[in-house]
């Protein structure tokens, strides 16, 4: 029996507008990374759960794709209104803090910017239904129309589980699809609770199936799903991409990165240092577009490092429900990776300016690590080659701006890149030369519903947001319509004069 009540202590999934017990018996405990206390339980959905959700999504999508765009837009605006007026916001923010360690202000901030993408795609889908082409034959009406794929699968990360759900689900629903969400294991509970905001949509149109990597593969491999959106590591993105390619399913893959930050000799040092504290250490560095690799021009290197370190030392580390800007990393494995990369860099000659340890007051519980600055880093060090995904800024001193650009591009990643400069020529050169899907000049980490969020190189395929984010969830169809059927001279059979001179018949 369906229930409108979300209970984090009972393994549940979301289907047909309410919460249900899973058909699968396996479940896991969700653990608070700050205290290591249990938060609740979530199921590991298996084949029967996937089959049930896909069947329900198909029934709902058949009606949804025939729903006129004005009605569809109205329902999506209703979702936005439910999010904006939600009585759950504080409760959800607290659950985000407990489940993945996000500081409370960041959790509130994430929830506060979710509604706008539903409003954007509600109207964009009404505005853009296709294209009429100039006809290449008199009397022929030739145009392109968009159609939904059918059922889309959304495999989410732990760092922004609600916002990134909204980015792709809003676009897919606007395009006419049904959606099945597979939340990150670390944030299954808050994702499930957020599903209550979709109560106004037709039953079956949106489902949420918690689970593990096998659950995700079952959803991708099911013949009843037709498109995939994924955000996560490069290794996981490769596995998703291979599975999609094997079944000729379109996919959007956002695979993270190791974003460069360039500090020019023309940078305003105080502003740059303050901005870099945010872009390096927001969410404990667990942002796909966090600044990880710093290239600071020699002329301003020492002044920048001094101010950057001064501001970094002001950051407080602790439980996200307390007075702390830096919460825990999501897991012990995540903290171990950060500690390994820092230790290797120091062993290879890097200098530890600040951080580089578990805070003394956090040694007994939780996966905490102090915000860390390293100088004397070289491009060959592992911390410059891997995605750290933690609170570490690795600084490499460079001779000039050209050297910074060259080293910034010396990576397999290409998600975002940032620059601080007041020189217009440098800003324009960086925007053109940096090999990344996004470039920020003097304002890192900003996104816009109307502009594409995408990566280059190993950082992904396709994009989210903007008009292209909508196109990721719909196919094109060419239509040629002659309102007056007529004979055409080029039809078979051909006249004898059309053949090669001297040709004979069969």
N, C-alpha and C positions, 0 to 999 in steps of 0.2 A: 504494500500500500504506500502511495506517495505521502510525503509529509512536507509541509512548508517550513518546518523547524530544522535548522542546522544544529547538529550536536557534534562537537569536535571529539567527543569520547566514543562515539559510535562510528565504525567504518561506514562511509556513505559515498554514493555517487549522485550526480545531478542528471536527471533525465525526465523528459516530458513535463517540465515545469516544476518539478519537486525533487525531494531527496528520497533515495531508495537504498536499501541494503544491496551490496553487490552479490552477484551470483558466485563469484570466486570467494574462497574462504581465507586466502592469504591476506595479511595486513601487516603494517609496520607502525611503530611509534614515531611520532614527530617530537624531536628533542630541541629544547631551547639552547642555542649555541652559546648563550651568555652564562647560563646557570647549570646546564646539562640536565635540567628537570624535564619530565615529559609534558608535552603540551596537549597531545591528543593522539588519535589513531586514524590512519587512512588506509583504504584497501589497495591491493595490488590487482587491478582489474585484469582479467584474462579473456580468453577467446569468446566465451559465452557473453560476457559483458560487452565486448566490442561488437559482436554480431547483433545484439539487442539494440545497442545505440545506433548502429548504422541503419538498421531496418526502420527505426523510428525517424531518423533524420531523412531518409528517403521519402517517407510519407509526407513529412512536413514540407520538404523542399519542392515537391511536385505542386503544391499549392502556392508556396512562397514565390516561385519563379514566375507564376502567372499573376501575381499581385501587382497592381499598377504602382508606378514609382511614387506617386503622391501618397498613397496609403503606406507603402513601405517606408518612405521618409518620415511619415508621422509616427510610426512605431519606433523608429530609431531615435527620433527626437524624444519620444517617451522614455527610452532607455537613458538618454542623457539627463532628462529631468529627474528620473529616479536616482541617478547617481548624485546629482547636484543637491537633491533634497533628502538624501538618505539619512535615516536615523541610525544607521549602522556605522557611520564613518569613524567615530571614536573607537567603537568596539573592534572594527576591522584594523584600524591603525595599531591598536594594542596587540592584536593577534599577529600582525606583520612583525612587530617588535619581538614578540615571544618566539615566533616560529623561525625567523631567519636572522634576528639580531639587528634589524634596521632601527636606527635611532628614531624616536617618536616624531620629531619634526619632519624627518625625511619621509616617514610613512604617511603622515598627514598630507605632505606636499605631493606625494605620488597620487594619492586618491583625489586630490583637488584638481588635477589636470586631465582626468580621464574622460570627462563628459564631452569636451570640445571635439574630439575626433569623431564621435558619433554624429554630432551636428554637421561637421564638415562633410563626411561621406554621405549623409542623408541627402544633402543638397547637391553634391557633386554627381551622384548617380542619377538624380533627376535631370541634371543639365546635359550630361554627356551620354547619349544613347547610341552613337555611331557616327557615320560620315557618309554624305552623299558625294559621289565622285563625278567629275565632268565625264559625260558619256563619250565612249569612243565609237558609238554607232547611233545614227539618228533613230529616234523612236524607242530607245532603250533606256530604262531607268536603272542605274547601277549604283549600289550603295553597300555599305558595311554596317552590320549590326553587332552588338555585344550579346553574349549569352553566358549564363553562369556555368561553371563546371559541374556542379552538383553538390557534393559533400566535401568540405575542406577539413583538414586535420591541422590543429594548432598545438605545436610542442613548445612549451614555454620554459624560460629560465627562472632561476630563483631570485635574481637581483631586483628586477622590476616586474614581478609576476602579474600585477593588475594592469599596469600601464601598457605593457607589451601585449597582453591579451587584448586590450581594447584596440590597439593599433591595427592588428590583423583581423580580428573578429568583426570590427565595425566595417572594414572594407569588404570583407567577404559577404557579410549579410547584405550590405548595400548592393553588391553585385548580383544578389539573388541566390546565394548558396545557403545550405545548412552547415553548421559548424560543430565539430567535436574537439573539445579542449583536453589535452593531456598536460596537466600542470607539472612543474618541477616537483620532485619528491619533497624537497625542503620547504616548499610553500604550498603543499596540497590543501591544507586546511583553509588558509585565507582565500585561496582561489575558489574553493567550494563555497565558502560563505558569500563571496562576491556574486555568485550566480543568482542570488535573490533579486538583484537589480534587473534581471531579464524576465521577470514574471509576466510582464505585459506582452511578450512575444508569443507567437503560436507555439503550442506544446510540441516538443520534439525538434524544434529548430536549432536549439543549442543544448549540447550535453557536455558534461565534465566527467572524465574518467581518470581518476588518480591511478598511478601505477609506476612501473619501472621502465627500463629500456625495452624490455620485451613487449610491454603494453604498447609502447610507441611503434615498435616494428609491426605488431599485429594491425594497428590502425593504418599504417602506411601500406602494408601488403594486402589489405582487404580489397577485393575487387569493387566494393561499393563505395570507396572513397576516391576522390578525383584530383585533389590538389593538397599540397602540404606547405605549411609555414613553420620554420624552425629557428630558434635562437639558442645558441649554446657554444660549446667548444669546437675547435677545428676538427678534432677527431670524431666527435659525434656528428658534426655536419657532414663529414665525408660519408659516414655510414648511412645517414638519411639520404644524401644525394645519390649514392649507389643504389639504394633500395628504390628510390623514385625513378631513376633512369632505367632500371630493370623492368619497370612497369609503365614507362613512358608517361609518368605523372609529373606535371609542372610543380616546381617547388621554389620557395623563397628561403634562402639560407643566410642567416646572419651569424657569422662564426667568430665574432670577437676580434681582438687585435692587440697590438702593443703600440699604442699611439705615441707619436713624437710630439714634443713641445720645443719650439725654437725661441730662444730669447736673443733678439737682435741687439746690437749696440745702440739702436735707436729706441729700445723698449723703455717705457716708464717703469722704473725698477719697483717702486712701491706698489703700483697697481698690478704689475706682472707677478710679483711675489704673492700678493693676496689672491689673485686669480688662480695661480698655480697650486696654492694650498687647497683650494676648492676642487680643481680639476684632477689633482693627484689623489686626494684623500677622501672625497665624498664617498659615502657608503663603504668606508674602509678600503677604498680602491677597487671595489667590486663592481665597477661600471665598465661596460664594454668599451667605452670611449675615454676611459681614464687616461690621463697623461702619465706615461710610464718611462719613456726614454726622453731625457732632456738634453738638448744641445745648446749650450750657452756660449756665446761669442766671448773670446778671451778678454776683451776690453771691459766687459761688465760682469764677468764671471764672479769675482770675489764679492762684489757689492750685492749681486743677486743672491748668492748662496747665503750670505749673512742675513739678509732680510727674510728670505724664504725660511731659513732655519728658525729665526726669531718667532715668526708667526706660527710655524709648525709646532714649536714647543708649547704654544698656548692651548693646543687641542687637548681635550679631556677624553680619556679612554674609559669605557665602562659599559654597563648594561644600557641598552637603548631606551629603557623606561626611566633611566635616571638622567642626570645632567652630564651628558656625554655626547660629543660629536662623532667619536670613533667607537663603533660597536665591535662585536666579535666578527671574525671571519665565519663563514657559513658552516665549516666543518674542521675537524682536526686535520684531514688530508690537505685542505686548502691552506691552513696555517703552516703545516709542515713544508709545503712547497715554497711558500714565501721565505721561511726561515732557511731552507736549503739554498735558495738563490742568493740571499743576502750573505750567508756564510761563505759560499763559493766566491762571490765577488770580493769580499774582504781578503780571503785567502790568496786571491790573484792580484791584490794590490790596491783595491778600492779603499777609500777612507770613509769611516762611519762618522757622519756629522752629528746625527741624533737618531734615537730609536734603536732598532736592531735587536730588540729583545721582547720577551713577554713582560708586561708591566708587573712590578713586584706585588701590587695589590690585587692582581688578577691571576696569580699563579695556581690557586687552588681549584679554580673552576673556569670553564669557558675557553673559547678559542681566540683569545685576544693577542694582538701584536701591536707594538707601538708604531706610530707613523714614523717612517724612516727615510733619511736622506743619505745618499751615497755620492761621493765625489771621486774624481780620479778613475771613473769607469771608462773602459775601452769597448769599442764596438764588438769585440770577439767574445766578451763575457756572456755567460748564459743568461744573465738578467736582461741583456739587450737583445737576445735572440728568441727568448720564450715570452709568452704572455704570463706575467706575474700574477695579475688579478688580486693584488693586495696593496697595503698602504706603504708603497715604496716608490720613491723618486730617485732614479739612477741618472746622475748628471755627468755628461761628457763635455769637457772643455774643447772648443773648436776655434780655429783661427779666424774664420769669417763666415758670412751668411751663406756663401756658396758651399762651403764645406758642410754647414749645417743641413742644407737641403740634400746634399749628396748622401750623407749618413742617415738622414731621416728616411730616405727611400731604400736604404740598404736593409731590407727586411722582407719576409714572405707575407707580412700582414699589410693591410691597406684599408682599414676602416675609417679612421679620422686622423686629422693632424691639426696642430694649433701653432700659432705664431703670435708673439708680442712684438710689435714694431709701430713706430709713428711715421715711418718712411713709406710713402705710397708706392714707390717703385718696388720695394721689397715685398709689400703686401700683394701686389699684382703678380709679381714673379712667383711667390709662394703658391698663390691660388692656381697658377698654371702648372708649376713644376711638381708639386707634391702628388705622389701616386697614391691617392686615397679617395674614398667615396665622398668625403666631406672635409672641408677646410674651415677652421675658425680663426679669424684674425681679431685679436684683442677681446674675444668673448667666447671662451671655450664651453663646450657641452650644451649649447643651445640647440633645440630642434623646433620645427615648425610643421604643423599638420599638413600644410600645403606644399612642402618641399620634400623630396625623396631622402630617406635615410637608408644608405646603402654602403657597401664595401667594395674594394678592389682586391686583386690578388687572392690570397687564401682567406680573406675576411668575408667572403660570401658571394652569393649569386642573387640577382634580382634586387628588389628594394621594397621597403615599407614606406607608408605615408605618401602624400601627394597623389596626383593623377596616376602615376605609375604604380602606386600601391593598390589602387583600385583595379587596374588592368591585370595585376598578378592573379586575380581571382575570377577572371572572365576570359572567354575565348572570343575570337572574331569569326564572323560568318559573312562571306561575300554573297550578295544577292543581285542577280541580273533579271530584270522584269521588263519584258516587251508587252505592252498592253494591246498591241495589234500583231498577232502572229503573221509572219510572212516568209516567203521563200528567200533563200540566200544563194548568191551565185557560187559561193565557195563550197557548197555542200557536195557530197558524193551522190552519184558518180560524176567524174570530171569529164570535160570535153576532150576529144583527141588532141586538140591543139595545146593542151596543158602539158603533155608528156614530152620527154626528150625526143628531139628530131630523129627520125629513123627507128624509133622504138616500135616493136611489133607486139601484138596481143598475145595472150597466153595460148 
